[in-house]
Amino acid sequence: MARIVILGAGVAGHTAALHAKRKLGADHEVVVVSPNSKWNWIPSNIWVGVGRMPAEKVVFPLAPIYRRKHIEFHQALATAIRPDGDAEDARGAVDIRYTDPKRSGQTARLRYDYLINATGPKLRFEATPGLGPDGGHTASVCTPGHAVDAAAQLDDVIARLRAGQRQTVVVGIGHGTCTCEGAAFEYALNVDHELREAGVRDRAEVVYLSNEPELGDFGVGGMVFEEKGRRVTSSEWMESLFHERDVRAITHAAPTEITDRVIHYDSVADGPGSIEYDFAMLLPPFGGVGLEAYDRDGNDITSELFAPSGFMLVDADYGDKPFDEWRAADWPRTYRSPRNPNIFGVGIAFAPPHAITRPARTAAGVVVAPAPPRTGMPSGMMGKIAAFTIVDLIRQGGDARPHEAPMPELAAACIASTGAHMLRGSAATMTMSPVVPDYQRYPDTAGRDIAETRGEIGLAGHWLKRMLHTAFIYKAKALPFWYLIPE
Ligand SMILES: Cc1cc2nc3c(=O)[nH]c(=O)nc-3n(C[C@H](O)[C@H](O)[C@H](O)COP(=O)(O)OP(=O)(O)OC[C@H]3O[C@@H](n4cnc5c(N)ncnc54)[C@H](O)[C@@H]3O)c2cc1C
């Protein structure tokens, strides 16, 4: 009987666990280690963050699902990986510390035959002084709890606007190396929508603050769409969306310090600047969750499994090349650790080989370098193919051909809500293929297949986004035929 341990129960880890158990049945053990008792559909945190959806609608308890599916669940944090085992047992092992209230603080060592690291990001609010909801001055929508606090602060802003005061709302990124700009963009336009619905938009200034070199870059180098025979860049598309909604954009900039009233930033083109604000939602930069690794003798081998960022090294080309020399082929295909092929790093947890958007610095040397996003769809695909590879290795032996999900071949759809309302709502729907541009294959269309790369805005997009919320929660609850819903 083989034992598969999966670290993390987010998009990638939960998907991997359900697929592995469905294929392997009772013959093999699937184990999940994750610190939270609940699963969270993160994209809908945006709606929680503007008060359009209660937090209970974006979460559900994991334990009953895992009990029903005969998956062993440890509500715990993984702290260290021992790929070569220890003095007692040569099998790989992972050290965990329980967060489950009944065993809080207790530790254990779990043995594995195969390990999937799907631990997602550490939210690095500490990277910018004054950033973040815990001890800082800004809100976040990265967790349901953060989103509830953001909605309360937005309510206060609306109350002050109703009382006749002017208010400045800043939405964007909290550090020059942030990723996930799409989520910030989505929140900015939802805030705009809520202010209009409340009838107070005219007294509010809404500012979008981003590290992207231009609007519509999203950390993937931007897109080119074809609209009625005319080529339009995602930058032109976003500029018109922002112009129509009177949202002011500050791009290619990085916050450097945030006080309770002022965001100080530095920008590549214009140098230092500051904005006085009344409410700010700024995303944190992401890092790996800080797993350590030890060999059988207890020597620290963290740098053999992880990049300095804390993300896991997989089958990518991590050679130190200049930005202009990177190729689509540098990206991983199987997500296996080169040191230990029975370990996989998937979703946000794997280390990207390089930036997709050209990194820059301000005159003062502040880094403004959007990190590559690993969004939900590719993360789910990576979890699924890692599970399928393991299933084949168990059934066919070590020669089984690994499954592949390279981001330069995967397509992704991103539906960014621009206002949650069944009649007056809308969403910007973007599809891109591939996610990581391949400039050799598609030299004239920003590295993407123009037939598969599209942008549309409208009410139908809002309905689709609402349907996806229901479909993905259905799938994550492993209800009948869940596996027919694509990643
Ligand atoms: C506000 C917001 C909106 C977004 N909207 C969209 C969207 O509309 N579309 C889209 O495609 N993507 C969106 N994304 C991105 C999407 O959420 C991520 O791509 C996706 O969650 C990545 O999946 P993951 O499994 O790698 O990480 P996560 O989903 O973050 O899961 C990581 C898991 O690991 C667990 N974990 C953490 N540390 C440990 C540890 N030490 N040991 C064990 N477990 C651990 C966590 O608790 C969690 O269960 C959004 C992100 C944000 C922040």
The ligand as a Tripos MOL2 file, in Angstrom:
@<TRIPOS>MOLECULE
LIG
   53    58     1     0     0
SMALL
NO_CHARGES

@<TRIPOS>ATOM
      1 C1         -8.2560   37.9020   -3.6040 C.3       1 LIG1
      2 C2         -7.8390   36.8930   -4.6320 C.ar      1 LIG1
      3 C3         -8.6540   36.6790   -5.7390 C.ar      1 LIG1
      4 C4         -8.3020   35.7390   -6.6970 C.ar      1 LIG1
      5 N1         -9.1070   35.5630   -7.7780 N.ar      1 LIG1
      6 C5         -8.7750   34.6460   -8.6980 C.ar      1 LIG1
      7 C6         -9.6170   34.4240   -9.8340 C.ar      1 LIG1
      8 O1        -10.6520   35.0670  -10.0070 O.2       1 LIG1
      9 N2         -9.2430   33.4690  -10.7270 N.ar      1 LIG1
     10 C7         -8.1060   32.7310  -10.5520 C.ar      1 LIG1
     11 O2         -7.8170   31.8630  -11.3760 O.2       1 LIG1
     12 N3         -7.2840   32.9210   -9.5040 N.ar      1 LIG1
     13 C8         -7.5990   33.8650   -8.5780 C.ar      1 LIG1
     14 N4         -6.7790   34.0550   -7.5150 N.ar      1 LIG1
     15 C9         -5.5810   33.2150   -7.3950 C.3       1 LIG1
     16 C10        -5.9430   31.8580   -6.7980 C.3       1 LIG1
     17 O3         -6.5400   32.0480   -5.5440 O.3       1 LIG1
     18 C11        -4.6740   31.0280   -6.6740 C.3       1 LIG1
     19 O4         -4.1750   30.8360   -7.9620 O.3       1 LIG1
     20 C12        -4.9100   29.6670   -6.0770 C.3       1 LIG1
     21 O5         -5.5340   29.7630   -4.8300 O.3       1 LIG1
     22 C13        -3.5840   28.9390   -5.9560 C.3       1 LIG1
     23 O6         -3.8150   27.6580   -5.4700 O.3       1 LIG1
     24 P1         -2.7870   26.9520   -4.4690 P.3       1 LIG1
     25 O7         -3.4000   25.6400   -4.1410 O.co2     1 LIG1
     26 O8         -1.4430   26.9910   -5.0380 O.co2     1 LIG1
     27 O9         -2.7480   27.8840   -3.1780 O.3       1 LIG1
     28 P2         -3.9070   28.1290   -2.1150 P.3       1 LIG1
     29 O10        -5.2360   28.0030   -2.7560 O.co2     1 LIG1
     30 O11        -3.5520   29.4000   -1.4220 O.co2     1 LIG1
     31 O12        -3.7530   26.9080   -1.0990 O.3       1 LIG1
     32 C14        -2.6330   26.7400   -0.2530 C.3       1 LIG1
     33 C15        -3.0160   25.7780    0.8510 C.3       1 LIG1
     34 O13        -1.8600   25.4350    1.6200 O.3       1 LIG1
     35 C16        -2.1690   25.5650    2.9970 C.3       1 LIG1
     36 N5         -0.9150   25.7810    3.7290 N.ar      1 LIG1
     37 C17        -0.2320   26.9230    3.9350 C.ar      1 LIG1
     38 N6          0.8870   26.6830    4.6520 N.ar      1 LIG1
     39 C18         0.9180   25.3510    4.8830 C.ar      1 LIG1
     40 C19         1.8170   24.4930    5.5690 C.ar      1 LIG1
     41 N7          2.9340   24.9550    6.1480 N.pl3     1 LIG1
     42 N8          1.5260   23.1680    5.6510 N.ar      1 LIG1
     43 C20         0.3880   22.6700    5.0590 C.ar      1 LIG1
     44 N9         -0.4880   23.4470    4.4010 N.ar      1 LIG1
     45 C21        -0.2200   24.7660    4.3080 C.ar      1 LIG1
     46 C22        -3.1530   26.7240    3.0310 C.3       1 LIG1
     47 O14        -3.8530   26.7700    4.2370 O.3       1 LIG1
     48 C23        -4.0280   26.3460    1.8410 C.3       1 LIG1
     49 O15        -4.9330   25.3280    2.1830 O.3       1 LIG1
     50 C24        -7.1000   35.0180   -6.5520 C.ar      1 LIG1
     51 C25        -6.2600   35.2490   -5.4420 C.ar      1 LIG1
     52 C26        -6.6200   36.1870   -4.5000 C.ar      1 LIG1
     53 C27        -5.7080   36.4290   -3.3230 C.3       1 LIG1
@<TRIPOS>BOND
     1     1     2 1
     2     2     3 ar
     3     2    52 ar
     4     3     4 ar
     5     4     5 ar
     6     4    50 ar
     7     5     6 ar
     8     6     7 ar
     9     6    13 1
    10     7     8 2
    11     7     9 ar
    12     9    10 ar
    13    10    11 2
    14    10    12 ar
    15    12    13 ar
    16    13    14 ar
    17    14    15 1
    18    14    50 ar
    19    15    16 1
    20    16    17 1
    21    16    18 1
    22    18    19 1
    23    18    20 1
    24    20    21 1
    25    20    22 1
    26    22    23 1
    27    23    24 1
    28    24    25 2
    29    24    26 1
    30    24    27 1
    31    27    28 1
    32    28    29 2
    33    28    30 1
    34    28    31 1
    35    31    32 1
    36    32    33 1
    37    33    34 1
    38    33    48 1
    39    34    35 1
    40    35    36 1
    41    35    46 1
    42    36    37 ar
    43    36    45 ar
    44    37    38 ar
    45    38    39 ar
    46    39    40 ar
    47    39    45 ar
    48    40    41 1
    49    40    42 ar
    50    42    43 ar
    51    43    44 ar
    52    44    45 ar
    53    46    47 1
    54    46    48 1
    55    48    49 1
    56    50    51 ar
    57    51    52 ar
    58    52    53 1
@<TRIPOS>SUBSTRUCTURE
     1 LIG1         1 GROUP 0 **** ****
